[in-house]
Amino acid sequence: MTHPKAIQLDARDNVLVALADLPSGDEVSYSGDLYRLTMAIPAKQKFAMRDFPIGSEIVMYGVTVGRAREPIARGGLLTTSNVVHDAAGFSSKHVDLTWTAPDVSRWENKTFNGYHRADGQVGTRNYWLVIPLVFCENRNVDALREAFEEELGYGKPKLYREQVRALLHEYRETSADLQGADRQNVAADRIFPNVDGIKFLLHQGGCGGTRDDSRALCGLLAGYIHHPNVTGATVLSLGCQNAQVADLFEELGKRDPSLAKPVLVFDQQKSGLESDMLSEAIRQTFRGLVEANKAERKPAPLSKLTVGLKCGGSDGFSGISANPAVGRVSDMLAALGGKSILSEFPELCGSEQNLIDRCADEKSADRFIQLMRSYQARARAVNSGFEMNPSPGNIRDGLLTDAMKSAGAARKGGTSPVNDVLDYPEYVRSSGLSLQCTPGNDVECVTAQTGAGANIVLFTTGLGTPTGNPITPVIKLSTNTKLAQRMSDIIDIDTGPIIDGHSTIEEMGDSILELIVSVASGETHTKAESLRQDDFIPWKRGVSL
């Protein structure tokens, strides 16, 4: 069977997407109709299935994605010159979803090897965190980084190393965990083999902004401490900042009232000398690492996975290959009792009604409506809007309007019911699919998804982006094979075979889930992990004062 030159994504669509570069004058046959191209159509771009007078509605994925601002002839190329953003409105939930779950019988008894936490969560990694409550402590966090990383085999340090070296010597000499030859050989490898690393988070918040910003930061940091991939945390506080220690612990209490893991807090204004505070932080953190090293991976069902669904550097193939394959995985997880998180509210513009109608109850639907409208209003208040979301790279590679980009982005959420709607920086509560209010910004979104509990992130890209996260493995999926070959150092799996006709979405979904299990078990490390792509940017909703 000959592979088609173009594809219609939904029977209601009035445009076709070119699957390869098509020359001007070429005749494209699709579903019994013949289309003569009035100009060259680059791969990923769209051409008209009929004549579009000015004002005509452009439909893709079965939804409105724009309108013709100039006449477009049948077989003509859609561009930013002749198409303007438009999207259908949305209202309250008015249909009940009937969903047929995919067959997941082959996965029902599958497990991954993870770190079981006292609160029932299961981590895919085992990290210790060092975080500042305010930007004033960033330099001290860096001092701790310099002290620990090289001595413990995690990186390249400078200051305070002698203290860590002395603690390490004492540990080697006295620890019952190190016997005989182990004491001689331990220096050649990581000292704590069951600890994947110490992660040092820096940010520019905690004071000088609105109280809402500081509270949101405390909620985000609490989500990272509570995260199943974190075994404990060292927190540095100046003392006088807006983001108070009490606020952090209040947020921690919302997520885990028992607070079963160690959280070591050091307040500089109460400590006196900076060197005294840092020396005590080093001593206590080292003891925490000794305890953390006692954790071991054990089998866990796939229902213990929480997967963030993200796209960045998207192209015209994103909604055809990688995103629907990720959506398939999201549906499989829902059927298995796992969790997935679909975020990026500006990139759901035009797809709202579908998501509203998929909400499990009216309460969730109404919350989604309120968050979307509030977000759009804030954008308009600063003379912006969702319609300004597509980047130059998005547009160049076929995503001409925000609604067009959003319709493809929404496919990451599959077809399952929406069981919950989260505002930033809330923690995931329900199995199945949750919607989370975040920006489309790659790092801010992945930072938020991790803060909500994602212990794996699936990140699709058509143009290539190196985004990662300090504590959660980010699996990068290319939408096309050319990208996977060109940027092989950042891509973990190529979904281009869907475009080439060599794989189905279902087959690719199985391959992605296999990789998730391997990564979650620590058997495979992602390219972002290997590159130490530890991106962390809290979303600041308010204004700086």
N, C-alpha and C positions, 0 to 999 in steps of 0.2 A: 504494500500500500504506500502511495506517495505521500510524504509528509506535507501538510498544507503550508502555503506561504504566509497565510494570515489566519487569525482566529477571532471569532465572535465570542465574548466572554459570558454573555447571557442572551437568551432568545429575545429579550426586549431591547437589546442594544441597537443603535443605529450607526455604529462605527466598527471597523475592523482594526486589529492590532497586527502590524507587520512582524513576523517572526524572523525575518532576515532582510537584508538590504534589497529593496525592489526598485528596478530602474524605471524611469519615466516611460510611459507607453506600454509597460508590461500589462498583461491581462491576467487577473487573479480570479480563479474560479472558487466559489465558496457556496455550499449548499444549493448547487444548481444555478446560481447566478454568476454572471461574468462582470468583473469590474475592470475597466481600462483606466490605468493611473494617469492622471493629468500632469504629474511631476514625480520625481524620485521620492520614494518613501523609505527613510532609514529604518533599520530594525528598531523595534520598541515604539515607534511612532504610530499614529492612527490616521486612517483615511475614511472619508465619508461613504456611507452605503447608499446615500441618496442626495439629491440637491438640498442644501440648507439655505433658505432665505435668512436675512438678518433677523435675529431674535429667536431662531429655531433652537429648541432644546437639544442638547447633546447628552446622550444616555450611554453609560458604561456600567457593567456589573448590575444592570437593571435599575440604576438610579441616576438622577440628574447630576451631571458633573460640570456643566457649563452651558453657555449659549453662544450662538454665532454672532459675532459683532460685525462680520462682513459676509457676503454671500460665499458659500463653499460649494463647489461643484462635486457631483458624484465622482468618487475616485480621487478627490483632492486631499491634500495634506492638511491636517489640523495643526495650527501654530498658535503662539501667544498673540500674534497679530490678528487672527481671525476668530479666536475663541476667548471668551471672558468667563471668569468664575461665576457659577451659580449652583445652588443646592436646594433640594426640597426642604420644606419646613418640617417641623415635628411637633407632636402633641402627646397627650397621655396615652398610656397603654390601652389598646383596644382589641387585641386578639390574644388568645392563649396559644402558646407554642406547643406543637406536637413534635417531639424529637425522637428519632430512632438512633440509638447509640450504635457506634461501630462494633463489629465483632472483635473482642479483645481476649478471646479464649486462650490464645497462645501466650498472652502476657500475664494472665491472672495469677500464676504461681511464680512469676519472675521476681527476683529480689535484687537489691543493690547492697553493697557493704558500706554502711555509714556509721557515724558516731551518734549513739543514742543518748539523748539528754534527759535530765530528770523530769522535765515538763512534758515529755512525750514526743518532742520534735526529734528529727534525725538530720544530722549534718552531713554534707558531702565533703567538707574539709574541716580541719581543726586548727583554728587560729586564736592567738591572743591579740587583743586590741589595745592600742595606746591612743587616746583621743583627748583633745583639748575642749573645754567647755566654751572657750573664747579665743579669738585669734591672738590675744596677747601671749598665750602659752605655746604658740606654734614653734618658737625658737627652742623652748624646753623639750617639746616633743622631738624636735630634730636632735637635740642632745642625747635623748634616750635612744633614738635610732642609731646614732653613731656609736653608742656604748654597746648595744646588743648585737647588731646585725653581723659584724665580722666575727666576733668571738664565738657566736653560736652557729656560724655557718650559713647565715641568711643574706649577707650583703657586705658592704664596704664602710666601716666606721672610722671615727677619729678619737673623740673625747670620751672620758669616763671608762675607757676600756680596761684600765688596770683593776678597777673594782669588780667588773664582770669577770675578768680573768681570775681574780682571787676567789670569787664565789665558785667559779667553774672548777678550780683546782681543789677546793674543799669538797665539792660535790663528787669529783672523781675519786678522791681519797676515802670518803666516808659512805658513799651511797651503797646500799645493799643491792641496788638494781644493777650495779656494774661489778662484774665478777671476773677475776683472772685476766685473761687476754683482753676482755672488753675494755679494761681501764687503759691498756696500752694503745688500743686501736681507735678509741672513741674520738680522738682529736682529728682523725682523717675525715670524719663524716659529721653530719649534723649531730649535735649533742642530744637533742630531743627528737628522735626519729618519728614519734607519733604526733608531733606538733608541726603542722605545715608551715608555720611561720609566725612572726610578730608583724602586725600591720599597723602602721602609723598614719593616722588620718589627719590631714590639715584642712582648715577652712577659714573663711574670712568673716564669720558671724559670731553671735553670742552677745554682742553689745553694739550700741550706736545705731541700731535700726529700731523697728517697731517691736513692741512686746509680743505681738503675734509671730513675728519672725523668730524671736528667741524661743518662744514656746514650740514652734514647729521644729526648730533645730533640736531642742531637747527630745521631742518625739522621735525624730529621725535617728538620733544617736542612741536612744533607748531601743529602737528597732534593731540597730546593729548589735548592741550588747545582747539583746534577747535572741538574736538570730541563732539558728541551730549550728551554723558553721563557726560560731565563736564560743570558746571555752571559758573566757574570763576577760576582764578589761581593767586597764589602768587609766584613770581619768585625772587630768590636770586642770585645776581651777585657779584663776587669779584671786577670786573672792568677791569682788565688788560688781561683777558684770550682771547684765540682765538675765542671762541664762544661769540660774542658780542651781546648785547641787540638789536642793530640795525639789526643784522643778524636774530635774532629770529623774530622780527617784520616784516622783509621782507618776511620770510617764512609764517608768519601768514597772510600777505597780499595776498599771492598766494592762500590761502585756503579760506579766507573770507575778501575781500577788505573793508567791512564795520566794521569788528571787533566789533560785537554787544555785546560781553560779557566782563566783567571787567578782566583786566590783571594788577596786582599790582606788580611793579618792585622796588626792593631795592638793591642799589649798595653800598657795604660795604666800598669801598675806598672813596666814596663821603660822606658817613654817619658819618665818624669819629669813635666814640665809637661803638663797636659791640652791646652793650646793648641798645644804642639809636636806632639802626637799627631794632633790634628784637622787641623792645617795639612798634615802629611805625608799623612794620609788623603785630604784634598781633592786634593792634587797628583797622587797616584797614581791615585785614582779618575777624575779628569779624563782622564788619559792612557788609562785603560782604556776610557772612553767614546769617545775618538777612534778606538781600534781597533774597538770594538763597532759603530761607525757604518759600518764597511766591509762589514758583512754585508748581503746582499741576498736577497730571497725568490726561491726557485726551485721548479719543480714537484716534487711528491712524490706517490707513490701513497697511496691511502686506508689502506693497511696501516700507515702511519706514524702513524695516529691512535690515541691512547689516551684513552678516554672514561670519565669518572666518572659513575656512575648514582646519583642522589640524589633523595629526596623530603623535603619539609618543609612544615609547615602543611597536612597531608594532609586530605582529606575523603572522603565516601562515594563520590565519583566517581573518586578517584585510581586505584583498581584496575580501573576500567572503561575509562577514556579515556587519560590521559597515561602511566600506568605501562606498560600493555601496548604502547603506541606506542613508548615508549622501549625496551621489551624487543625489539620488532621491529628497532629500529636496532642493538641489541646483537647480535642474531642475524646481521644483515647484515654488521656489522663482523667477526664471527667467520668468516663465509664469505669475506670479503675479506682475511683475514690480519691484521686490526687487533686492538686490545685493548680490553676494557672491564672496569670494576671495580665490583662490587656490594658495598657495605659495610653499615653499620648492623646489627650482629649482634643487638641487642635487638629489631629489627624484622624478624627472620627466624624468630622464635619460632612454632613450629607448622608451619613450612615446611621444617624441617631435613631430614626424610627424603627429600623430593623432591630437595633439593640434594645430599644425600649420594649418592643413587642416580645423580645426574648427574655425579658426580666421575669424571674420566678414569681414576683408579687408586685403589687402597685407601689408599695413603699420604696422598693429598690428603683423602680421606674421613675417615680417622682424625684428621688434623690439625684438620679442621673440627670434628669431634666434641669433641676435646680443648679447643679454643679456646672453643666455645660453652659447654661445661660449666664451664670455669674462670671464664668471664665471669659466668655465672649464679651461681656459688658466691660470687664477690666481691660481687655485688649483695646476695645474701642475708646475707652477713656483716655488712652495715651496715643490716640490717632493711629491705631493699628487694627488688626483683625485677623481671623483665621485664614482669610483669603490671601494673606501675605506670607503664609507658611512655606510654600515650596521654595527651595534654594535654587540658585542658578544651575547647579549640577542636576537636580531633579528635573528642571524644565528642559535642559539640554538632552536628557535621556528619556523624554517622553511623558513626564508628569506636568501637564500644562496648567492645571488648576489645583487648588487645595482639595476640592471635592473629588477630583480624579485620583489624586494621591491618597486621599482618605479611604475611598472605596476599595482600593487595593490593600491598604494598610489594615483595614478592619478584618480582612480575611484571615489574619493571624489568630483571631478569636474563634475560628471554626464555626460550628452551627449549634453548639450545645446551649442549654439555658444559662442565663446570667443569674448566678445565685446570690451575688452581693455587689454593692457599689461602695468603694472606699474613697474617702477624701484623703489628701496628703496631710500628715504622714502616717495614717492609720495602718495597723497590722492586719494581715489577711486572717479572716475568721472562718470562711466557709469552704467546703470542698467544691470542686467544679470551677467554673469560670467566674472571676471577679473583675469588675471594671475599676480602675484606679485613676484618680484625677492627677495628672502630671503634665508637664510640657512635652513637646515633641523632641526637644533638645536631647541628644543621645546620652550624654553623661548624667544630666539631671534626672532623666527618666530611669536609667539603669540604677543610679544611686537610690532613687525612690523605691523601685521594685525590690531591691535588696533589703532596704529598710522595712519593707512590708513582709519580708520573710522568704523571698525567692532564693532557693538554694541551688538553682541552675537558671541561667538566662539563655534563651535562644534569640540570636540577633541576626536578622537578615539584612543583606546589603547588596546593591547592584553596582555601586561605584567604588566601594571599598572604604572601610573605616576601621581603625585599630582599637576601638573602645573596649575597655575591660572594667573590672571592679576589684577592689582589694580583697574581698572575702568570698565572693561567689564566682564560680567558673562561668565565663561567657563563651558560649559556643557560637562561632561565626559561620553563617550560611550564605554562600554566594548565589545570586539569582541566575547567573549565567556562567558558562564554562570559561569564557575568555578571562573574566575577572579571577576565577579560581586559579588559572594558570599564571596570570600576570602578577597576582599578589598572594602567592601560595604561602607566604610567611604569616599571613593573618587569617586565612580561610581554613576552617575545620572540615566543612563538607560542602560539596558542589551540588546544587539542585538544578543545574543547567540541563541535565539529561531529560528533565520534564519538557523543556522547550524543544529539544532535539527529537522528542518522541521516543527516546530510549528508556524512559521510566514513567511510571504513573505517580500521581500524588499519593496514592495508598502505599505503593512500594517505597517511595521516598520517606513517607511518615514512619514506616517500620525501620528504615535505616537510621533515621534521626533518633528514634527512641532507643535503638541499640547503642548508639553513641552516647546518649544521655546516661544510660546505665553504666557504661564503662567509665565515663567522666565522674559520675556520682560515686563510684566505687574507688576512685583514686587510681584506677588502672591506666587512664589516659588523662593527660593534662592538655588543656586547650592552648591554642597559639597565643591568646592574650595572656594566659598565665606564664607561659614560657618567656614572653617578652616583658613580664612584670608590668603590664598595662593596668596600673592600679588607679583608675580614674575615680574621683570622688568630688562631686559638686552638689551641695544642698540647694534646693529650690528656694529662692527668696521671693516670696509673693509681695511683700510690702516694699516701701521705699526707704533708702538710707536717709538718716536724719543728721 
